[in-house]
Amino acid sequence: MLKFAYDKINEFCNNVNNNSKKIIFSSERAYIWKYFTDSYIQAISRFQNEHNEEPTDEKKQEIINSLLVDNILYSYLTTAENEQKEYRNGIEKDLQKKEGRSTFWKSIFSSVLANLIYSVILIFLFWVAKDHIYSLLSQLIAISK
């Protein structure tokens, strides 16, 4: 029964992809499926509360069919797009708050300073070890002759 719903949702998403310039990503498909299952569970619970009995298979299929109308699936898609947009905007705002001009220049300064310190250490090591390096190279040249 729910496989039918899953196939119907996939068919709806493919039709939207083919008939419009909008692309439905897998995350949006997952949101649509989530909203459908939430609505389905709520409808079953409401039926049980109103009638004090478990719905029949026919009634469950009727609920599923009523939730798989294109208009409702479009509303699920719109809600999914809005949630993802809000999530993306929240992440962007957090990054913009954390990354300001002062943070940028601090990172540039620290990178330049770290490279300068590294270069000074390498120059010092080569200066200290120049005699050892000279003798090592001399031995290698002597061995190769």
C-alpha positions, 0 to 999 in steps of 0.5 A, spaced: 500 500 500 505 504 501 509 502 495 504 505 491 504 512 495 512 512 494 511 510 487 506 516 486 510 521 489 516 519 485 512 519 479 510 526 481 517 528 482 519 526 475 513 529 472 515 536 475 522 535 473 520 533 466 514 539 465 518 545 468 524 548 469 524 546 476 529 540 479 527 536 485 533 534 489 533 527 493 532 531 499 526 535 497 523 528 495 525 525 502 521 531 505 515 530 500 515 523 503 516 525 510 510 530 509 506 524 506 507 519 512 506 525 517 499 526 514 497 519 513 499 517 520 495 523 523 489 521 518 489 514 521 490 517 528 484 522 527 480 516 524 481 512 530 479 517 535 473 519 532 471 512 530 474 508 536 476 502 531 482 501 526 480 503 519 479 498 514 484 497 508 479 500 503 479 506 508 486 506 509 487 506 501 482 512 501 486 516 505 492 515 501 489 517 495 486 523 498 493 525 500 496 523 493 492 529 490 497 533 485 495 539 489 497 536 496 503 534 493 505 541 490 504 544 497 508 538 500 514 540 495 513 548 496 513 547 504 520 542 502 523 548 498 521 553 503 524 549 509 530 548 505 531 555 503 530 557 511 535 552 513 540 555 507 539 562 509 540 560 516 547 557 515 549 563 510 547 568 516 551 564 521 557 564 516 557 571 515 556 573 522 563 569 523 566 571 517 567 579 517 573 583 514 577 583 521 577 575 521 579 575 514 585 580 515 587 576 521 587 569 518 591 573 512 596 575 517 597 569 521 598 565 515 604 570 513 607 570 520 607 562 520 610 562 513 615 567 515 617 563 522 617 557 518 622 560 513 627 563 518 627 556 522 629 553 515 634 558 514 637 557 521 637 549 520 641 550 514 646 555 516 647 550 522 648 544 518 652 547 512 658 543 514 654 537 515 651 538 508 657 540 505 661 533 508 655 529 506 655 532 498 663 531 498 662 524 500 657 523 495 661 526 489 667 522 492 663 515 492 660 516 485 667 518 482 
